[in-house]
Amino acid sequence: MRHATEADLDRLEPLLVRLRTIEGLTERKRGLFQRRSKAFLHFHGDGDDLYADVRLSEDFVRQPVTTPADQEALVAAVEAHLSPPR
């Protein structure tokens, strides 16, 4: 498993655009997001597969983001996690 390359991030650009619109996230560097001052989300590659490490609890959880469905699931998880309780 390696950190995402610029080419990997190019493949993920539509996802990055969506993540940039989520209130509470700040993109420190392309593909590296933080919440407040703490690392929250970054990407890895393994062969042709892409993954996001996202802090949905105290620890990072690895989620696949190779397919559009994977990316939708990640956005939904991030939005649910960052939404204020009702």
NUFI-84605 format. One record per residue (C-alpha): residue number from 1; x, y, z. Coordinates in Angstrom, 1 decimal. Example, Ala and Ser with C-alpha at 12.3 -4.5 7.8 and 13.67 -1.06 7.14 Angstrom:
2
KEVEX    k       X       Y       Z
KEVEX    1    12.3    -4.5     7.8
KEVEX    2    13.7    -1.1     7.1
This chain:
86
KEVEX    k       X       Y       Z
KEVEX    1     0.0     0.0     0.0
KEVEX    2     1.4     3.4    -1.0
KEVEX    3     0.3     6.9    -0.6
KEVEX    4    -1.8     8.2    -3.5
KEVEX    5     0.2     9.7    -6.3
KEVEX    6    -0.8    12.7    -8.4
KEVEX    7    -2.1    10.3   -11.0
KEVEX    8    -4.2     8.6    -8.4
KEVEX    9    -5.6    11.9    -7.3
KEVEX   10    -6.4    12.8   -10.9
KEVEX   11    -8.6     9.7   -11.0
KEVEX   12   -10.3    10.9    -7.8
KEVEX   13   -10.7    14.5    -8.8
KEVEX   14   -14.6    14.3    -9.0
KEVEX   15   -14.6    12.9    -5.4
KEVEX   16   -12.1    15.6    -4.2
KEVEX   17   -14.4    18.2    -5.7
KEVEX   18   -17.3    16.8    -3.6
KEVEX   19   -15.3    16.5    -0.5
KEVEX   20   -14.2    20.2    -0.8
KEVEX   21   -17.8    21.3    -0.5
KEVEX   22   -18.4    19.5     2.8
KEVEX   23   -18.6    22.0     5.7
KEVEX   24   -16.0    21.3     8.4
KEVEX   25   -13.4    19.8     6.1
KEVEX   26   -10.3    21.7     5.0
KEVEX   27    -8.0    20.5     2.3
KEVEX   28    -4.4    21.2     3.6
KEVEX   29    -2.8    19.7     0.5
KEVEX   30    -4.4    18.0    -2.5
KEVEX   31    -6.1    14.9    -1.2
KEVEX   32    -5.2    15.5     2.5
KEVEX   33    -8.2    16.8     4.5
KEVEX   34    -8.4    17.8     8.1
KEVEX   35   -11.2    18.5    10.5
KEVEX   36   -10.4    21.3    12.8
KEVEX   37    -6.6    20.9    13.3
KEVEX   38    -6.6    17.1    13.1
KEVEX   39    -6.0    14.8    10.1
KEVEX   40    -9.3    13.4     8.9
KEVEX   41    -9.0    11.9     5.4
KEVEX   42    -6.2    10.9     3.0
KEVEX   43    -5.8     8.4     0.1
KEVEX   44    -3.7     5.3    -0.8
KEVEX   45    -3.2     3.2    -3.8
KEVEX   46    -2.7    -0.5    -4.2
KEVEX   47    -2.2    -1.6    -7.8
KEVEX   48    -5.3    -0.2    -9.6
KEVEX   49    -7.3     0.1    -6.5
KEVEX   50    -7.7     3.3    -4.5
KEVEX   51    -8.6     3.6    -0.8
KEVEX   52    -9.4     6.4     1.7
KEVEX   53    -8.3     6.4     5.2
KEVEX   54   -10.9     8.3     7.1
KEVEX   55   -11.2     9.1    10.8
KEVEX   56   -14.8     8.2    11.6
KEVEX   57   -13.9     7.3    15.2
KEVEX   58   -10.7     7.6    17.1
KEVEX   59    -8.8     5.6    14.5
KEVEX   60    -8.7     5.7    10.8
KEVEX   61   -10.9     3.3     8.8
KEVEX   62    -9.8     2.2     5.3
KEVEX   63   -12.6     2.4     2.7
KEVEX   64   -12.4     1.5    -1.0
KEVEX   65   -12.9     4.5    -3.4
KEVEX   66   -12.1     2.9    -6.7
KEVEX   67   -15.6     2.9    -8.1
KEVEX   68   -18.3     5.6    -8.2
KEVEX   69   -20.4     3.5    -5.8
KEVEX   70   -17.4     3.3    -3.4
KEVEX   71   -17.0     7.0    -3.6
KEVEX   72   -20.7     7.6    -2.9
KEVEX   73   -20.4     5.4     0.2
KEVEX   74   -17.4     7.5     1.4
KEVEX   75   -19.2    10.8     0.9
KEVEX   76   -22.3     9.5     2.7
KEVEX   77   -20.2     8.2     5.6
KEVEX   78   -18.3    11.5     5.9
KEVEX   79   -21.5    13.6     5.7
KEVEX   80   -23.2    11.4     8.3
KEVEX   81   -20.2    11.7    10.6
KEVEX   82   -19.9    15.5    10.3
KEVEX   83   -23.7    16.2    10.6
KEVEX   84   -24.8    17.6    13.9
KEVEX   85   -26.9    15.3    16.0
KEVEX   86   -30.7    15.8    15.7
